[in-house]
Amino acid sequence: MTNTPAAPVPFSRIKIRTGALVFCGDDVALIRRDRADSTHYTPPGGNVEHGEDLTRALARELAEELGLDTAAAEGGDLMWVVDQRVTRPGPTPPPRKLHLIYRFHISPDIRATLADRELDELPDGSHEVGVIEWIDYRNTAELPIFPPIGPALAALADPRAAVTDTALDAVTDANYTWV
C-alpha cells in the first residue's frame, strides 16, 4: 500500500511579504506591471525567505527592486498589514499571505540614483519587466494596486501622517478578483 500525499489545501500555507511605500515628497514609488490583459501596480517588496528576518528581507527587496539602501532612507515604520485569502489563477493552491507594508522617505538626490525598472524572475528563467513609477500618493485611490491599499494611501493627510489602525481589510474572494 502506498501513501499518496494529500492535495494541498488552499490557504493552508502562510507566506509573508514585506513591501514599502517609498516617498519622495508627495510622490510614492510603485511598480507597474503591464500584462497582455491587464496592468497593475505593487509596492516594491517581496516574499520573506525561509529563516529570513523581516528587516533584512525588506532591505534585500528594496535593494533588488529599487537599488535603495534603506540605511540612506528615513523611517522604516510599519504602516499596514493586509491579510490575503484570495484565490488566484494558476495550478497551485493559493497561500494565505500577510503583506507587511512599511514606509520610508527619501530625498530627491537619492531618488535620482534609483532604478527606473525592475526585473522579476519567472519560473522559466525569463524576466517580467516592471516599470518604477513615481505617483502623487493622493492619486492612488483608483489605481489597480495589489494589495489594494490605494484608497487608504490616498486618504492620508500627508505622507508622514500617523496611521491609527495598521490592519487594513482582508483581501478575500468576496471583495477582490484577479484580472
N, C-alpha and C positions, 0 to 999 in steps of 0.2 A: 504494500500500500504506500503510495507516495502522497506526501503532503504538498498540495498546491497552495502557494501563498494566496491569501485573500486579496481581492482587488482593493487598492487604496480607496479610502472613503473621502469624498470631498470635504475640505476644510478640516481634515484630521491632523494636518501638519500646520505648524505656526512658523511663519517666517517674519523677520524683522527687516524693514527697510529704513535707512536713515536718509533724509533729504534735507535740503536747506533752501531757504529764501535768502538769497544774497542781494542785499540792497545797495545801490549807489544813488544816494539822494532818494527821489521818489520812484526810481526805476528798479525793477526786480528782474533777476536773470531767470529765464525759463528756457527749457529745451523744447523746440518744436520738432515734432516727428511727422513727416509727410509720408503717407502710405497711399497705395493705389485708390483706396476707397474712403480714406479719412485723414484728418490732420488732428493731432492732439499735442498737448503740452505737458511737461512734467517738471517739477523742481529738480535741480541737479541732485544726484544721490544714487543709492543702490542698495542691494541686499547686504546684510551683515553676514560675513563668512563664519563658518563654524569656529567657535572659540574666540572670535574677534571682539575686542572691546568696542562699545558703541562710539566713543570719541575717536578712536583710531579708524573705525570703519568710515565715519563721516569725513574725516580728514583725507583718507585714501580716495574716497569717491570724488570729493571736490578737487583734489589734485589731478585725478584721472580725467574728469569731465571738463573742468574749467581751467586747470592749471593754477588753482588757487591754493596758496599756503595759508591754512587757517590761522597760523600764528601772526600773519600780517593783517588779519581782519579783526574787527571789533565785534564782540558779542559771543554767540555760540549758545544762547539760551534756547531751551525747548519751548516752542510756541504751541504746537498742536500734536495730538495723537489721533490718528484715524484708523479705525478698526475696519478691515476689509474682509467681507464674507460674500464675495460676488463671483458668480460663475463666469468663466472667461472662455474664449474659443481655444480649441486645441485638444489633443488627445489625453493629456494628463489631468488628473483631478485637481481642481484648484486648491491652493493652500489658503489658510486663513493668514492674513498678513497684517501686521501692525506697522503703520507708517509713522515714523517719528520725524516731525518737521521742526528744524531748528532755524534760528535767524542770525544772520551776520550782516555787518555794514562794512563797506569798503570805500576808499577814496577814488576819485576819478583817475588818479595816477595808477592805482592798482588795476582798476577796470581796464585801462588801456593795454595792460600786459596779458589779459586773459584770453582764452581760446574763443573763437567765434563759431566753432563746430565741434561736435562730439561724435566719436565713433563707438558704436555699441556692437560688440562682437555677437554674432548669431551662432546657433549650434553647428552650422555647416562650415564655420570658419570665416565666412564673409562678414561684412560690417554694414549696419544701418547707420546712415549719417543723420545726426540731429543738428539743428541749427540753434545756436545760442542767441536768443532774442532778449533785449532789454526793454521791458514794457512798464509803463506807468502802472503801479500797483492798483490804482483806483479804476483801471480799465480791465480788470481781470474777472469780474463777476460773470460775464457771459462766455468766457473762453472755455474751450473743452480741455480742462486741466484734470489730470489724474495724479493723485487722488483729488476729488472735487473740492478744492479749497478756495476756488475763485471768489465765491460770494463772501466768505469770511475775510479773505485777504483784502478785497475791495472795500469792505466795511471798516477797516482800521482807520482811526482818526489820523494817524500818520505812521510812517514806517517803524517808529520806536514805541508806538502805543502799547501800553500794558494789555495783556490778554488775561481776562478773568476766568475763562474756562478753557483748559487745554484739550478737553475731549470734544472733538467735532462729531457730528452724526456719523454713525456707522454706515459703510457703503455695502448695500445688500442688493440682491436681485430685485427687490421691491422698488428701489429708488435709483438704480443705475443699470444701464445696458451697454455692453461693449459695442463700439462701432468699428 
